[in-house]
Amino acid sequence: MAKSPTDVVQAAFRCYRSQDREAALALYAEDFSFTSPQDDHLDKEAFFERCFPTADRFVEQRMLHVVPADEELVLVHYEYELTTGDRYRNVEAITVRDGLVREVQVFFGGKVGARG
């Protein structure tokens, strides 16, 4: 039975946190694209070289919402704590087609608990 886009996204996050690169590679399409405020349309190779190995910065990552927006798009809202003790929240818009992650767009949130 095929996995839902939400299942694929949750599996990708688990692979990232556990740093299971081999299992993660199988979840991403060859034409994958990653964009964030710090990265502009990285391809699969650049993403796995530059972004994937960064899980050790996190003490904790909690999924707050994992919501299908349509049949391909999943919105993920999560909170994480860095090894510095700072906490943040981000949102990711993740496109999954044919059981593979095709695109990730990350939108950085502010520090949790920060006063403006």
N, C-alpha and C positions, 0 to 999 in steps of 0.2 A: 504494500500500500504506500502511495506517495505521501511524503511529508508535506504538511501545510507550510506556507511561507513563514508563519509564526514559529513553527517547530524548527525550521531551518535557521531562523535568526537566533533563537534560543540556543541551538546547538553551536552556532558560530561564536556566541558570547562565552559559552562553556569552554570551547576550544581555546579561545583567547586567554581566559583566566587561568586555565591549566597549562597553557603554552604547548598544546598538542598540535604542532604545526602540520604534521602529516594528515591528521583527521580534518583540520581546517582547510587545507589546500583542496580537498575533495568537495568542499562546500561552496567554493568560489568559482565563478565562470572565468574562462580565459580572457574575455573582454571586460573584466571587472574594472570599475572606476571608484576611487575613494577621494572625497573632497571634504575639507574642514577649513576653518579659518586659517590654519597653518599649512594646508596642503591643497594644491589645485589639480584635481583629476589625476591622481597617482594611478598607475596601472597595477595589476596584480603583483608583479615582481617587486616593484618599488614599495607597495603596501606591506608585503611580507618581509621585506628587508628593513624598512624604516619604522613602521607603526606596530606591527604584530609583536615584536619582542619587548614592548614597553609595559607589560602587565606587572612587572616587579615594582613599578612605581606605586601600585595600589595596595593598601592594607585591606580594603573592602570595596566591593561594588555591589550595590543593591538595585535590582530591577524594580522600578516603581510602577511602570505601565509598559506592557507589550501589547499593542493594539493594531489589528489589521485595519488599514484605511480603505483598501479596496482589495481586489483579488491578487495583486502583486506587491503592493506597498504596505510595509509594516512600520509603525512609529514606535520608537523605544525611548522611554524617559527613565533615566537612571541616576542614582546618586553614588558618589564614590569618595573614599577617603584616601588621600595620598600619604606616603610615608612621612611627610612633613607635618601631618595632623590636619591639614586643610581639607575641607569638604566642598564638593562642587556637584552640580547637577547639569547634565547634558541631555539633548534630544538628538536622536538619529532617525533619519528617514531612509529606510532600507528597501530596495527593490529586489524581489526574489521572483525569478521566472524559470520555469521548468526545473524546479528544485535546487536552483543555484543562486547564490547572491550575485547580483549583477552590478548594483551600485549602492554605495553608502554615502550619505550626506550628513555630516556632523554639525550640529549647532551648539556652540559652547554656552553654558549658562554661567551665572556668577557664583561666587563663593557662598555657600550655605551659612547662614548666620551673620553674614556681613551687613553692616548698617551703612546706608548711603547717606 
